[in-house]
Amino acid sequence: MVRAWPRRFEACSLDLPEGARLRDALAAAGWAQDEEAVAYAVYGVRAEPDAVLRDGDRVELLRPLLADPKDARRRRAQARGPLKGGSSK
């Protein structure tokens, strides 16, 4: 299981019985009450709390975005200025 913040992360491994659900893993890790989590994923694919886990699955707690990705990309492009070179049609 993994949860991350901008400058740090926490990870833990759990031994759960076969057929355990994502909510069982959250409870076993003590992360069921993580108020910052807005969703969950297993290996980057969004999952619901009742999803059945398999041996070796990596559960991820997803947090809200701090910035809109399109706006952030636009700001970086403006700061960088026009690209030089390349082909023009």
PyRosetta script that sets phi, psi and omega in degrees:
from pyrosetta import init, pose_from_sequence

init()
pose = pose_from_sequence("MVRAWPRRFEACSLDLPEGARLRDALAAAGWAQDEEAVAYAVYGVRAEPDAVLRDGDRVELLRPLLADPKDARRRRAQARGPLKGGSSK")
pose.set_psi(1, 143.8)
pose.set_omega(1, -177.6)
pose.set_phi(2, -138.5)
pose.set_psi(2, 137.3)
pose.set_omega(2, 167.0)
pose.set_phi(3, -136.5)
pose.set_psi(3, 142.3)
pose.set_omega(3, -172.3)
pose.set_phi(4, -135.4)
pose.set_psi(4, 152.1)
pose.set_omega(4, 174.0)
pose.set_phi(5, -124.0)
pose.set_psi(5, 173.7)
pose.set_omega(5, -178.0)
pose.set_phi(6, -55.2)
pose.set_psi(6, -34.2)
pose.set_omega(6, -174.9)
pose.set_phi(7, -122.3)
pose.set_psi(7, 7.2)
pose.set_omega(7, 178.7)
pose.set_phi(8, -158.6)
pose.set_psi(8, 168.2)
pose.set_omega(8, 176.0)
pose.set_phi(9, -148.3)
pose.set_psi(9, 161.8)
pose.set_omega(9, 174.2)
pose.set_phi(10, -127.3)
pose.set_psi(10, 142.8)
pose.set_omega(10, 176.5)
pose.set_phi(11, -140.7)
pose.set_psi(11, 148.6)
pose.set_omega(11, 175.6)
pose.set_phi(12, -150.0)
pose.set_psi(12, 153.7)
pose.set_omega(12, 175.8)
pose.set_phi(13, -109.7)
pose.set_psi(13, 143.0)
pose.set_omega(13, -178.5)
pose.set_phi(14, -129.1)
pose.set_psi(14, 149.7)
pose.set_omega(14, 169.6)
pose.set_phi(15, -107.9)
pose.set_psi(15, 110.8)
pose.set_omega(15, -178.6)
pose.set_phi(16, -119.1)
pose.set_psi(16, 155.0)
pose.set_omega(16, 178.4)
pose.set_phi(17, -69.7)
pose.set_psi(17, 156.7)
pose.set_omega(17, 176.7)
pose.set_phi(18, -57.4)
pose.set_psi(18, 138.9)
pose.set_omega(18, -179.3)
pose.set_phi(19, 87.4)
pose.set_psi(19, 3.4)
pose.set_omega(19, 179.0)
pose.set_phi(20, -63.1)
pose.set_psi(20, 147.8)
pose.set_omega(20, -180.0)
pose.set_phi(21, -104.3)
pose.set_psi(21, 164.5)
pose.set_omega(21, -179.4)
pose.set_phi(22, -55.2)
pose.set_psi(22, -41.7)
pose.set_omega(22, 179.8)
pose.set_phi(23, -61.6)
pose.set_psi(23, -32.2)
pose.set_omega(23, 177.2)
pose.set_phi(24, -66.0)
pose.set_psi(24, -40.8)
pose.set_omega(24, 179.1)
pose.set_phi(25, -65.1)
pose.set_psi(25, -42.2)
pose.set_omega(25, 178.3)
pose.set_phi(26, -60.3)
pose.set_psi(26, -43.6)
pose.set_omega(26, 179.9)
pose.set_phi(27, -66.1)
pose.set_psi(27, -42.9)
pose.set_omega(27, -178.5)
pose.set_phi(28, -64.6)
pose.set_psi(28, -33.6)
pose.set_omega(28, 179.9)
pose.set_phi(29, -82.3)
pose.set_psi(29, -11.4)
pose.set_omega(29, -176.0)
pose.set_phi(30, 79.3)
pose.set_psi(30, 18.6)
pose.set_omega(30, -176.9)
pose.set_phi(31, -106.0)
pose.set_psi(31, 8.7)
pose.set_omega(31, -176.8)
pose.set_phi(32, -64.2)
pose.set_psi(32, -27.0)
pose.set_omega(32, -177.4)
pose.set_phi(33, -101.5)
pose.set_psi(33, 19.5)
pose.set_omega(33, 179.0)
pose.set_phi(34, -66.8)
pose.set_psi(34, 104.9)
pose.set_omega(34, -175.1)
pose.set_phi(35, -73.7)
pose.set_psi(35, -17.2)
pose.set_omega(35, -179.9)
pose.set_phi(36, -80.4)
pose.set_psi(36, -22.3)
pose.set_omega(36, -177.6)
pose.set_phi(37, -70.6)
pose.set_psi(37, 128.0)
pose.set_omega(37, 177.6)
pose.set_phi(38, -103.4)
pose.set_psi(38, -16.3)
pose.set_omega(38, 179.8)
pose.set_phi(39, -165.2)
pose.set_psi(39, 176.2)
pose.set_omega(39, -179.3)
pose.set_phi(40, -131.7)
pose.set_psi(40, 156.7)
pose.set_omega(40, 176.9)
pose.set_phi(41, -143.2)
pose.set_psi(41, 156.5)
pose.set_omega(41, 171.5)
pose.set_phi(42, -120.6)
pose.set_psi(42, 115.8)
pose.set_omega(42, -174.6)
pose.set_phi(43, 49.6)
pose.set_psi(43, 45.1)
pose.set_omega(43, 174.3)
pose.set_phi(44, 81.8)
pose.set_psi(44, -1.0)
pose.set_omega(44, 178.9)
pose.set_phi(45, -105.8)
pose.set_psi(45, 123.4)
pose.set_omega(45, -176.3)
pose.set_phi(46, -53.9)
pose.set_psi(46, 138.5)
pose.set_omega(46, -177.9)
pose.set_phi(47, -139.1)
pose.set_psi(47, 148.6)
pose.set_omega(47, 177.5)
pose.set_phi(48, -88.9)
pose.set_psi(48, 157.6)
pose.set_omega(48, -179.3)
pose.set_phi(49, -57.9)
pose.set_psi(49, -24.4)
pose.set_omega(49, -179.8)
pose.set_phi(50, -91.0)
pose.set_psi(50, 7.6)
pose.set_omega(50, 178.1)
pose.set_phi(51, -65.1)
pose.set_psi(51, 135.9)
pose.set_omega(51, 177.8)
pose.set_phi(52, -80.1)
pose.set_psi(52, 131.6)
pose.set_omega(52, -179.4)
pose.set_phi(53, -92.5)
pose.set_psi(53, 154.3)
pose.set_omega(53, 174.4)
pose.set_phi(54, -114.8)
pose.set_psi(54, 160.6)
pose.set_omega(54, 179.2)
pose.set_phi(55, -55.7)
pose.set_psi(55, 128.6)
pose.set_omega(55, 177.4)
pose.set_phi(56, 90.6)
pose.set_psi(56, -4.4)
pose.set_omega(56, 179.1)
pose.set_phi(57, -61.1)
pose.set_psi(57, 143.0)
pose.set_omega(57, 174.4)
pose.set_phi(58, -104.4)
pose.set_psi(58, 114.8)
pose.set_omega(58, 178.6)
pose.set_phi(59, -90.7)
pose.set_psi(59, 133.4)
pose.set_omega(59, -178.4)
pose.set_phi(60, -122.5)
pose.set_psi(60, 134.5)
pose.set_omega(60, 173.7)
pose.set_phi(61, -92.7)
pose.set_psi(61, 124.1)
pose.set_omega(61, -176.8)
pose.set_phi(62, -98.1)
pose.set_psi(62, 136.4)
pose.set_omega(62, -179.4)
pose.set_phi(63, -110.6)
pose.set_psi(63, 161.4)
pose.set_omega(63, 178.2)
pose.set_phi(64, -65.8)
pose.set_psi(64, 149.8)
pose.set_omega(64, 176.9)
pose.set_phi(65, -67.9)
pose.set_psi(65, 142.5)
pose.set_omega(65, 178.3)
pose.set_phi(66, -84.5)
pose.set_psi(66, -22.5)
pose.set_omega(66, 179.8)
pose.set_phi(67, -146.7)
pose.set_psi(67, 148.9)
pose.set_omega(67, 176.1)
pose.set_phi(68, -67.2)
pose.set_psi(68, 124.9)
pose.set_omega(68, -177.1)
pose.set_phi(69, -57.7)
pose.set_psi(69, -37.3)
pose.set_omega(69, 179.5)
pose.set_phi(70, -66.7)
pose.set_psi(70, -43.5)
pose.set_omega(70, 178.5)
pose.set_phi(71, -63.9)
pose.set_psi(71, -42.2)
pose.set_omega(71, 179.7)
pose.set_phi(72, -62.4)
pose.set_psi(72, -43.4)
pose.set_omega(72, 179.1)
pose.set_phi(73, -63.6)
pose.set_psi(73, -41.8)
pose.set_omega(73, 179.3)
pose.set_phi(74, -62.3)
pose.set_psi(74, -43.7)
pose.set_omega(74, 179.0)
pose.set_phi(75, -63.4)
pose.set_psi(75, -41.3)
pose.set_omega(75, 178.6)
pose.set_phi(76, -63.6)
pose.set_psi(76, -40.4)
pose.set_omega(76, 179.9)
pose.set_phi(77, -65.4)
pose.set_psi(77, -41.0)
pose.set_omega(77, 178.7)
pose.set_phi(78, -66.0)
pose.set_psi(78, -39.8)
pose.set_omega(78, 179.7)
pose.set_phi(79, -67.0)
pose.set_psi(79, -34.7)
pose.set_omega(79, -178.6)
pose.set_phi(80, -74.3)
pose.set_psi(80, -32.5)
pose.set_omega(80, -177.3)
pose.set_phi(81, 87.9)
pose.set_psi(81, -179.4)
pose.set_omega(81, -177.6)
pose.set_phi(82, -65.5)
pose.set_psi(82, 144.6)
pose.set_omega(82, 177.2)
pose.set_phi(83, -75.0)
pose.set_psi(83, 142.9)
pose.set_omega(83, 179.2)
pose.set_phi(84, -102.3)
pose.set_psi(84, 149.2)
pose.set_omega(84, 178.8)
pose.set_phi(85, 81.1)
pose.set_psi(85, -161.0)
pose.set_omega(85, -178.9)
pose.set_phi(86, 83.9)
pose.set_psi(86, 175.2)
pose.set_omega(86, -177.7)
pose.set_phi(87, -99.8)
pose.set_psi(87, 149.3)
pose.set_omega(87, 174.7)
pose.set_phi(88, -124.0)
pose.set_psi(88, 147.6)
pose.set_omega(88, -177.5)
pose.set_phi(89, -105.7)
pose.dump_pdb("model.pdb")
